[in-house]
Amino acid sequence: MQVNRRDADYHREQLERMTNADRLAVAILQIAYSGSRAQTPASQRLIQMDCVAVYLSGSEFIVASNTVNLTSEMVLRAWNTLGGRTTRGMTVNIVDVPTGMHAEMKIVSHFIQIHKDMQGLSLGVSKPCCAECAVELDRRGIVYSTTHSTPNRGEWIAPG
């Protein structure tokens, strides 16, 4: 089944509920695509099929994407673009789980590995979370902005 995310009616709600972390996730994804893939209008539209998730804590960024390769420079560039100030102590951790796992679940998987308490943490996501991710985030007490009910095209992989 082909899914056109622009036809799904979740963009208005997402725009109304976006947090600063969501905006950062969107900016990172835009920078990643404009620098690596977005050579034509057709490839620029592919951005809707990827996702970036961000966790911010003080001067630490934990970032993951579904498929696009990220660098710490992209994250800091997005942070600066949105008016953030970079400092010497800032660290960027790009979570790279070599599976088809969604970006949000890659960060959850990272938290599981480092035994981090997730209750009440806030996650920024570049687009609404799928229903399966929303259930997992809710189960762990992680706060996020929006979700959608468009079926996943492939197999959803749980963190662990």
C-alpha angles and dihedrals in degrees: 000000000000115000122202104197091197089064092053109096099230103095096086093053092046092052091050094049102037117135126205088259090054090051090050090051090051092048092050091051092047092051092046092051097041090051100043115021115006098097095129136030089252093055091044089061090058089076088084090067096055130067138202124201124197135192116193123195117167105300096346125099121192109190136177137171135198095238115332116101112244132198132197088244090060091051094049091045090054090047091052092045090057092051099264119143119232117219133189093255096057116120129193120202113191108201109216113184107173097226140085089265118142117254093249091052092049089060091046089050089051090051090050090052093051093041093239119170104240100188109125097002116142122226125196115213128187093224137011115296119249118248093258093051090046091054091050094046091048091048090055095043095245115154119227134162111239146355136200136207100221106130118251114252095217141023114307112225120210120222119252 
